[in-house]
Structures are given as C-alpha cells and as structure tokens.
Amino acid sequence: TLPPAADLLFVPWPCQMALSGCADPWHWPPLTPTVMQWMEVYNRSFCQPKEMLVPVSEEHSAEVEHLLAPSCVALHRCAGCCADEGLQCVPTRMHVVVMEVMKTRYPHSHLGQLAFIEHSACEYHLDSFPAPRSSCPPCSDKRKRQDPQTCQCRCRRRSQHCRDRGLELNEHSCRCEKLRR
C-alpha cells in the first residue's frame, strides 16, 4: 500500500531519486511537524520590523542604465497584522544603511554603493488613506482609471502630456497620436 500523500512530501530527496541507500522509502518514519504555540504565532504577526527582500529598482529607480546585482536586497521594513482594519503598521524610527552592489553597464562592471532606508521601530497608526469602497465596476483598460464620482473610465495620461510632445490624446485608445490637420 502507498503511504498518505502528506508523508511523500517528507521522503528525503536522495530516496526520491534513487532507491539505493534507502532501506524502504515507503516506510520512512513520517516526520511529525512541531506545532507552533499561539503566543509565538501572535508575536510573529505583531507590527514590527521584519526582514524583507526589496527590489533595488524600487528604491533606486534612477539606476535604470545599470544592471544591478543583486537585483534585490534584504531590508528591515515594518510589517504586521492589525486587528482593526482602520490601523496600519508604520515606521516610527528609521536609519540609513549603505550597501555595495555590482553595477553593470555593458561591457563594464564596478562596485557601487547605494543607500537604503531601514525601519528600526514600528507602531500601529490610523490609516490616513483607507481603501476606497467603490460601487463602480473596474476599468477593463489598464490605461484608464475610474472617476469615483461618475464611475466613468478616463485616460490616466493627461492631454497636456501629449501636447507637450506635439501630439494629441486619443481619448478612446489613451495614446498620444499625431495631430490631424
């Protein structure tokens, strides 16, 4: 008979690939997962600085001409669950950390230093921008956003943006096009 599917997940990799070296993989002693106690679960979910992987491009958007390695860095950022949806976990103390990254602009590479902000203390605060509760159906076109008063989908791009380039905004496609004479 086959073991339960959950037990198959715990079979060591060498036993999955080649049965030599494993006496009997089907009767491998199933690993019993340890149960994390409620207080530890609660403490881990509380609003506090947690190590997160943050894309470097998110923090340094001006570095687009370089390929950066690593492409993301581990930073402490405020995170945690709030029992009240009107609260959010926000930083109350921050500091700057400088990290070396490899900057590549073909064919040359060099080590460079970039500064990042890390959170060192966090608290629950009232959410100053609660998520809007809209009864309007969402816009299907990603180039459009919804006017919450009228529920109409309008172009995200402004007509002035196109005029500055000697073009006009096509309100249907939300693209800048050549002026019609």
Secondary structure, DSSP 8 states (H G I E B T S, - for coil): ----HHHHTTS-HHHHH-STT-S-GGG----------HHHHHHHHSSEEEEEEEEHHHH-GGGTTSEEESSEEEEEEEE---SSTTEEEEEEEEEEEEEEEEEEETTEEEEEEEEEEEEEEEEEEE-SS------S---SSTTEEE-TTT--EEESS-HHHHHTTTEEEETTTTEEEE---
